[in-house]
Amino acid sequence: MNFEFKKQTIPDWIVEQLNSKYQVHKSIGQEWVKQQELLLLLDGLDEVKEEQRDTALCAVLKYSRQKSPLARGM
């Protein structure tokens, strides 16, 4: 997981990763993120620097709570 904390949001990071690793145009990636058309499987939290793990976990949890159908009351 290569995430620049305090420099980008989780959605921006997702779009960047889609673009750099899979050549998905940024506008398409942004639309996928906006429409929640992705199943995100995050791996590598153990590879995040120890002093940044809490920040990483909080960012992931915050994003998942915002995007969860349960958080929106379905």
NUZATOR-472119 format. One line per 5 residues: number of its first residue (from 1); their letters; for each residue x, y, z of N, C-alpha, C. Coordinates in steps of 0.001 Angstrom, whole numbers, padded with zeros to 6 digits. Each point is the difference from the previous one (the first is absolute). Example, Ala and Ser with C-alpha at 12.3 -4.5 7.8 and 13.67 -1.06 7.14 Angstrom:
REM NUZATOR-472119
1	AS	013190 -005690 007800 -000890 001190 000000 000900 001200 000000 | -000350 001050 -000720 000820 001190 000060 -000770 001090 000730
END
This chain:
REM NUZATOR-472119
1	MNFEF	000856 -001172 000000 -000856 001172 000000 000898 001231 000000 | -000032 000738 -001067 000823 001188 -000120 -000917 001215 -000018 | -000165 000594 001155 -000953 001092 000151 000683 001155 000696 | -000024 001160 -000611 000608 001197 000587 -001001 000663 000931 | 000126 -000286 001286 -000930 000541 000970 000091 001521 000038
6	KKQTI	-001135 000611 000170 -000149 001447 000090 000191 000689 -001351 | 000331 -000753 -001047 000197 000610 -001310 -001111 -000350 -000973 | -000696 -001117 000230 -001063 -000386 -000910 -001074 -000782 000751 | -001179 000049 -000564 -001106 -000736 000597 000019 -001440 -000500 | -000732 -000865 000672 -000111 -001389 -000456 -000570 -000043 -001427
11	PDWIV	-001083 000733 -000309 -000499 -000043 -001382 001047 000454 -001026 | 000751 001049 000321 001050 000454 -000922 001076 -001064 -000167 | 000350 -000673 001083 001007 -001060 -000054 -000489 -001158 -000868 | -001279 -000368 000147 -000569 -001081 -000799 000088 000346 -001482 | -000405 001224 -000354 000047 000442 -001400 001434 -000023 -000511
16	EQLNS	000932 000461 000811 001407 000002 -000394 000513 -001425 -000232 | -000353 -000911 000888 000435 -001386 -000141 -000604 -000655 -001244 | -001276 000250 -000257 -000635 -000530 -001205 000701 000508 -001248 | 000370 001271 000018 000658 000602 -001154 001424 -000513 -000176 | 000775 -000017 001073 001412 -000355 -000132 000227 -001503 -000183
21	KYQVH	-000820 -000828 000624 000213 -001448 -000086 -000771 -000663 -001128 | -001165 000553 -000348 -000875 -000665 -000972 -000375 000886 -001185 | 000594 001188 -000092 -000220 000947 -001089 -001480 000353 -000185 | -000744 000047 001114 -001390 000458 -000033 000029 001522 000010 | -000633 000607 -000999 -000018 001458 -000077 -000571 000561 001300
26	KSIGQ	000577 001093 000456 -000401 000565 001294 -001481 000340 000068 | -000562 000501 -001081 -001431 000341 000031 -000863 -001247 000177 | 000422 -001107 -000580 -000732 -001259 000169 000156 -000499 001437 | 001218 000043 000520 000238 -000403 001382 -000804 000834 000982 | -000064 001304 -000255 -000782 000881 000874 -001480 -000372 -000027
31	EWVKQ	-000498 -000331 -001174 -001400 -000393 -000120 -000255 -001334 000719 | 000922 -000944 -000144 -000146 -001288 000694 -000038 000205 001510 | 000895 000855 000500 000036 000269 001440 -001302 000689 000425 | -000412 001006 -000756 -001217 000748 000329 -001226 -000908 000023 | -000100 -000892 -000978 -001156 -000888 -000118 000149 -001288 000824
36	QELLL	001117 -000119 000716 000285 -001180 000833 -000057 -001288 -000828 | 000671 000019 -001132 000007 -001134 -000907 001254 -000858 000164 | 000641 000108 001145 001226 -000746 000254 -000138 -000814 001277 | 000593 -001159 -000006 000134 -000791 001224 001446 000152 000426 | 000225 000675 001104 001356 000305 000436 000499 -001065 000962
41	LLDGL	001100 -000600 -000354 000679 -000965 000850 001371 000578 000294 | 000189 000460 001205 001248 000659 000372 000907 -000994 000726 | 001216 -000052 -000443 000991 -000896 000587 001256 000814 000261 | 000727 -000354 001033 001287 000645 000235 000046 000932 001182 | -001028 -000008 000842 000047 000880 001170 001228 -000303 000850
46	DEVKE	000421 -001256 000018 001192 -000369 000765 001267 000600 -000602 | -000085 000466 -001242 001161 000594 -000661 000067 001516 000193 | -001064 000584 000540 -000013 001435 000287 000902 000244 001198 | 000750 001084 -000059 000878 000334 001121 -000810 000015 001294 | 000573 -000573 001037 -000718 -000155 001265 -000587 001309 000513
51	EQRDT	000756 001085 -000141 -000484 001285 000506 -001155 000563 -000837 | -000270 -000595 -001170 -001093 000464 -000853 -001188 -000960 -000026 | 000112 -001141 000659 -001063 -001009 -000071 -001325 000491 000561 | 000033 000669 001151 -001251 000496 000570 -000676 000985 -000950 | 000792 000864 -000608 -000544 000972 -000947 -000593 -000718 -001205
56	ALCAV	000716 -001020 -000491 -000482 -000764 -001151 -001308 -000707 000326 | -000048 -000662 001134 -001198 -000728 000388 -001177 000959 000193 | 000237 001126 000624 -001061 000994 000192 -000525 000514 -001340 | 000890 000245 -000948 -000407 000487 -001319 -000858 -001042 -000719 | 000404 -001254 000066 -000755 -001072 -000652 -001366 -000164 000671
61	LKYSR	-000033 -000010 001316 -001264 -000155 000716 -000943 001166 -000271 | 000540 001208 000004 -000820 001183 -000276 -000612 -000083 -001394 | 000816 -000358 -000982 -000492 -000111 -001371 -001060 -001096 -000109 | 000261 -001149 000617 -000950 -001102 -000110 -001322 000332 000685 | 000049 000733 001090 -001243 000397 000683 -000795 000999 -000840
66	QKSPL	000687 000874 -000692 -000673 000992 -000838 -000664 -000663 -001202 | 000609 -001062 -000505 -000483 -000627 -001231 -000888 -001213 000232 | -000114 -000443 001224 -000794 -001183 000309 -001487 000279 -000174 | -000737 -000927 -000626 -001449 000170 -000087 -000645 000110 001393 | 000585 -000665 000981 -000537 000069 001352 000157 001395 000591
71	ARGM	001077 000691 -000366 000235 001354 000502 -001011 000979 -000594 | -000514 -000319 -001187 -000969 000879 -000665 -001444 -000402 000288 | -000180 -001031 000800 -001359 -000440 000310 -000662 -000754 -001135 | 000797 -000495 -000938 -000471 -000753 -001164 -001239 000678 -000512
END
